[in-house]
Amino acid sequence: MDIGYKQVVQDYYNDKKNKGLLKNADFFAVVYNPLCGDRVAIHGFFENNRIKTIKFDAAGCILSQAAAAMITEFAQEKSMEEVLKLDNDFMKKKLHIDNIGPTRLRCILLSLEALHQSLKK
């Protein structure tokens, strides 16, 4: 693991500005990984067809929580269409992760899965 990976992930992990709960959200989903116990919930509100407010609630490893902080920061003010185009490569690039095993990859993809599920409901 190189120092860039550590710092980017640590910075997002420490970023708690979008962590919290929203009542009566326009979109909401929870994704749970039974293999490791990580859980990520994503919820928020729309305004003018854009994500106005977005929050996450996460429990688990540093990667799953850092990814949730990153994706909620990125999704702010984006349209549903823009966010639904995001994929695995986007997540790895934003977190500066090149080589990662399938188990750890699942950790960083939980929040993307939760966000996509919430918007498709």
Backbone bond lengths (Angstrom), bond angles and torsions (degrees), N, CA, C in turn:
res aa  C-N    CA-C-N  psi(-1)  N-CA   C-N-CA  omega(-1)  CA-C   N-CA-C  phi
1 M - - - 1.448 - - 1.525 107.64 -
2 D 1.339 117.77 123.30 1.454 119.38 -179.27 1.525 111.15 -86.21
3 I 1.330 116.76 165.23 1.460 122.37 -174.40 1.539 111.50 -63.58
4 G 1.344 118.21 -34.39 1.457 121.04 178.30 1.518 111.45 -60.64
5 Y 1.303 115.98 -43.74 1.463 121.34 177.63 1.516 109.38 -59.80
6 K 1.300 115.96 -48.28 1.459 119.39 -177.67 1.520 111.64 -60.33
7 Q 1.321 117.83 -45.52 1.465 121.49 -175.51 1.528 112.28 -68.76
8 V 1.321 118.26 -44.82 1.470 121.06 -179.80 1.524 110.07 -62.45
9 V 1.303 116.67 -48.46 1.467 120.79 179.60 1.519 110.21 -62.65
10 Q 1.310 117.73 -44.58 1.471 121.49 179.56 1.532 110.84 -61.76
11 D 1.332 117.22 -42.13 1.468 120.45 179.42 1.521 111.27 -61.26
12 Y 1.333 117.53 -46.22 1.456 119.71 178.09 1.530 111.28 -66.34
13 Y 1.308 117.24 -39.26 1.461 121.15 179.49 1.537 110.45 -60.50
14 N 1.327 116.96 -38.95 1.459 121.76 -179.32 1.527 112.88 -78.25
15 D 1.332 117.47 -14.91 1.462 122.73 -177.70 1.527 109.53 -81.14
16 K 1.293 116.98 104.52 1.472 121.00 -175.21 1.529 113.05 -107.15
17 K 1.350 118.11 12.49 1.461 119.08 -174.28 1.526 113.40 -64.13
18 N 1.311 118.71 -28.20 1.464 120.75 178.73 1.527 112.78 -102.00
19 K 1.309 116.90 9.89 1.462 119.43 179.00 1.520 108.69 -85.77
20 G 1.305 115.23 133.15 1.453 119.74 179.24 1.516 111.46 153.19
21 L 1.304 114.84 -175.56 1.459 121.64 -177.62 1.520 110.12 -119.25
22 L 1.310 116.39 144.50 1.461 122.82 176.13 1.525 108.35 -121.83
23 K 1.307 116.91 132.94 1.463 120.85 177.03 1.520 109.82 -87.37
24 N 1.320 116.05 143.80 1.467 123.04 175.96 1.527 112.67 56.54
25 A 1.320 116.93 41.03 1.469 121.86 -178.92 1.524 111.26 -65.24
26 D 1.333 115.35 151.04 1.468 121.49 176.39 1.528 110.98 -70.27
27 F 1.325 116.63 -31.68 1.470 120.93 177.64 1.512 108.97 -137.69
28 F 1.354 114.91 146.84 1.464 120.34 -175.43 1.525 109.54 -162.50
29 A 1.320 116.25 138.29 1.468 121.49 171.95 1.523 109.22 -158.97
30 V 1.319 115.13 150.89 1.463 122.52 175.87 1.520 107.53 -124.83
31 V 1.330 115.54 133.35 1.462 120.99 176.47 1.518 107.47 -122.73
32 Y 1.320 114.56 135.63 1.463 121.90 -177.12 1.520 109.11 -125.16
33 N 1.321 115.91 136.04 1.462 120.84 176.40 1.535 108.01 -105.39
34 P 1.330 117.59 104.13 1.466 119.95 -177.39 1.528 113.81 -67.03
35 L 1.326 117.77 -18.45 1.465 120.19 -179.63 1.518 112.68 -70.34
36 C 1.339 116.35 -34.30 1.464 118.66 -177.53 1.524 113.06 -123.14
37 G 1.322 117.63 -13.60 1.458 121.44 179.34 1.521 114.83 91.86
38 D 1.332 118.14 -0.15 1.466 120.32 178.51 1.528 110.09 -66.53
39 R 1.335 115.34 145.68 1.459 122.27 178.58 1.521 108.42 -140.42
40 V 1.340 116.79 135.07 1.456 121.90 177.47 1.525 108.65 -133.62
41 A 1.320 115.53 129.64 1.460 122.57 173.51 1.523 107.68 -115.50
42 I 1.318 116.00 135.90 1.464 122.59 177.96 1.520 107.20 -125.53
43 H 1.324 116.74 134.85 1.457 120.36 178.88 1.521 110.10 -155.06
44 G 1.338 114.78 154.30 1.449 117.43 -179.07 1.511 114.05 -176.24
45 F 1.337 113.74 -172.57 1.456 122.66 -177.55 1.525 110.48 -126.15
46 F 1.326 114.16 148.65 1.464 122.01 174.83 1.524 109.99 -101.21
47 E 1.327 115.15 151.90 1.458 121.94 168.66 1.519 106.73 -148.80
48 N 1.308 116.53 125.41 1.469 121.80 -178.33 1.528 112.17 53.89
49 N 1.338 116.16 45.21 1.471 123.30 178.24 1.533 113.83 62.10
50 R 1.304 116.84 22.47 1.465 121.53 176.82 1.524 108.29 -129.58
51 I 1.325 115.14 153.60 1.461 119.74 177.03 1.528 107.35 -73.10
52 K 1.308 115.60 112.77 1.466 121.01 -177.94 1.527 111.00 -87.68
53 T 1.320 115.51 -46.89 1.461 121.65 -179.68 1.515 107.84 -132.31
54 I 1.322 116.48 135.01 1.467 120.58 178.33 1.521 108.52 -143.16
55 K 1.321 115.23 136.15 1.465 121.90 -179.75 1.525 109.30 -133.24
56 F 1.317 114.91 160.85 1.459 120.43 173.97 1.514 109.19 -133.90
57 D 1.306 114.18 154.80 1.453 122.12 170.73 1.520 104.69 -132.21
58 A 1.309 117.02 122.50 1.468 119.96 -174.30 1.519 110.45 -137.14
59 A 1.313 113.76 147.77 1.461 121.55 173.47 1.519 106.43 -138.19
60 G 1.306 115.70 130.38 1.455 118.81 -179.86 1.513 111.43 146.77
61 C 1.302 114.76 -153.90 1.460 121.14 -173.99 1.527 112.10 -72.70
62 I 1.309 114.68 168.39 1.458 121.63 -179.97 1.530 111.59 -60.10
63 L 1.317 117.91 -37.09 1.467 119.91 -179.06 1.528 112.23 -66.01
64 S 1.317 117.78 -43.96 1.464 119.22 -178.64 1.520 110.93 -67.84
65 Q 1.302 118.00 -36.97 1.460 120.62 179.83 1.525 111.54 -74.32
66 A 1.326 117.29 -39.26 1.467 120.91 176.84 1.527 110.37 -63.39
67 A 1.320 117.07 -42.02 1.462 121.27 179.59 1.527 110.77 -64.02
68 A 1.330 117.67 -38.45 1.465 121.16 178.55 1.528 110.73 -65.61
69 A 1.315 117.22 -41.86 1.466 120.53 177.20 1.520 110.59 -63.53
70 M 1.324 116.74 -42.68 1.460 121.24 -178.41 1.528 111.25 -64.93
71 I 1.339 117.36 -48.02 1.458 120.30 -174.78 1.524 111.21 -68.12
72 T 1.334 118.19 -34.71 1.465 119.37 178.11 1.526 110.77 -71.06
73 E 1.302 117.02 -35.57 1.466 120.56 175.62 1.532 110.12 -64.31
74 F 1.324 116.09 -46.27 1.459 120.66 -178.17 1.527 112.11 -65.85
75 A 1.333 117.83 -40.08 1.462 122.27 -173.67 1.528 113.79 -72.67
76 Q 1.303 116.38 -18.81 1.465 120.76 -179.85 1.529 110.29 -53.71
77 E 1.327 116.84 127.48 1.472 124.56 178.38 1.531 114.61 72.28
78 K 1.330 117.90 4.89 1.472 121.24 178.03 1.530 109.55 -88.75
79 S 1.326 115.36 156.79 1.461 120.31 174.80 1.527 109.35 -80.79
80 M 1.318 115.89 162.94 1.460 120.56 177.45 1.524 110.11 -60.19
81 E 1.312 116.97 -40.67 1.464 121.19 -178.95 1.531 111.38 -62.08
82 E 1.321 116.86 -41.77 1.475 120.97 179.05 1.523 110.67 -62.42
83 V 1.307 116.31 -43.66 1.467 120.82 -176.47 1.521 111.37 -71.19
84 L 1.315 117.52 -36.84 1.466 119.76 -179.29 1.527 112.64 -69.38
85 K 1.321 118.15 -14.58 1.466 121.85 176.66 1.533 112.65 -82.07
86 L 1.319 117.48 -13.74 1.465 120.53 -178.42 1.524 110.29 -66.47
87 D 1.345 116.15 143.45 1.463 120.66 -176.48 1.528 111.46 -137.19
88 N 1.325 115.01 -173.51 1.471 121.65 -178.57 1.524 111.69 -56.61
89 D 1.327 116.62 -42.94 1.467 120.23 -178.47 1.523 111.21 -62.91
90 F 1.323 117.31 -38.00 1.460 120.91 176.60 1.528 110.19 -58.89
91 M 1.329 116.19 -47.28 1.473 120.55 -177.84 1.522 111.04 -61.71
92 K 1.320 116.46 -45.96 1.476 120.18 -179.82 1.524 111.16 -64.04
93 K 1.313 116.68 -40.45 1.465 120.53 -179.25 1.530 111.08 -65.80
94 K 1.325 117.37 -46.67 1.470 121.08 -178.41 1.525 112.28 -64.86
95 L 1.335 116.37 -30.47 1.466 120.16 179.51 1.529 112.28 -94.30
96 H 1.345 116.77 1.57 1.466 123.18 179.10 1.524 111.60 60.20
97 I 1.323 115.36 44.23 1.457 121.57 -179.53 1.521 108.74 -114.64
98 D 1.323 116.52 119.47 1.464 120.42 179.52 1.524 111.11 -97.37
99 N 1.300 116.21 -64.21 1.464 121.45 -177.68 1.516 109.36 -105.06
100 I 1.322 114.47 121.27 1.458 119.40 -179.69 1.527 107.80 -148.80
101 G 1.303 116.03 140.79 1.460 120.87 179.69 1.520 111.27 -72.36
102 P 1.318 116.76 165.57 1.465 121.05 -176.25 1.528 113.94 -62.00
103 T 1.307 117.79 -33.72 1.461 120.34 -179.81 1.518 110.82 -67.80
104 R 1.315 117.03 -46.19 1.466 121.64 179.54 1.528 110.84 -71.77
105 L 1.324 117.64 -32.20 1.461 120.64 176.42 1.522 109.57 -61.28
106 R 1.310 116.48 -41.30 1.468 120.89 177.98 1.528 110.62 -57.88
107 C 1.322 117.07 -36.17 1.472 120.88 178.90 1.522 111.52 -61.97
108 I 1.331 117.24 -43.11 1.466 118.31 -178.15 1.527 112.35 -78.80
109 L 1.320 117.57 -16.18 1.460 119.89 -178.83 1.532 114.02 -92.51
110 L 1.326 117.95 -9.44 1.466 120.55 -179.33 1.526 111.83 -57.11
111 S 1.328 117.10 -46.22 1.465 119.68 -177.03 1.526 111.90 -68.59
112 L 1.320 117.58 -36.62 1.463 120.49 176.55 1.527 109.77 -64.42
113 E 1.319 116.79 -42.79 1.462 121.17 177.61 1.527 110.57 -61.83
114 A 1.328 117.02 -44.34 1.466 120.86 179.07 1.528 110.96 -62.57
115 L 1.323 116.70 -42.91 1.455 120.28 179.64 1.529 110.83 -64.19
116 H 1.311 116.93 -47.03 1.472 119.93 178.45 1.525 111.33 -61.06
117 Q 1.321 117.43 -44.42 1.472 120.48 179.05 1.516 111.24 -61.03
118 S 1.323 116.42 -42.75 1.461 119.92 -177.54 1.528 111.70 -63.95
119 L 1.326 116.57 -36.74 1.466 120.41 -177.50 1.519 112.70 -78.96
120 K 1.320 117.11 -22.29 1.461 121.08 -178.50 1.525 112.37 -85.64
121 K 1.313 117.25 -10.01 1.479 120.38 -179.10 1.508 111.01 -73.41
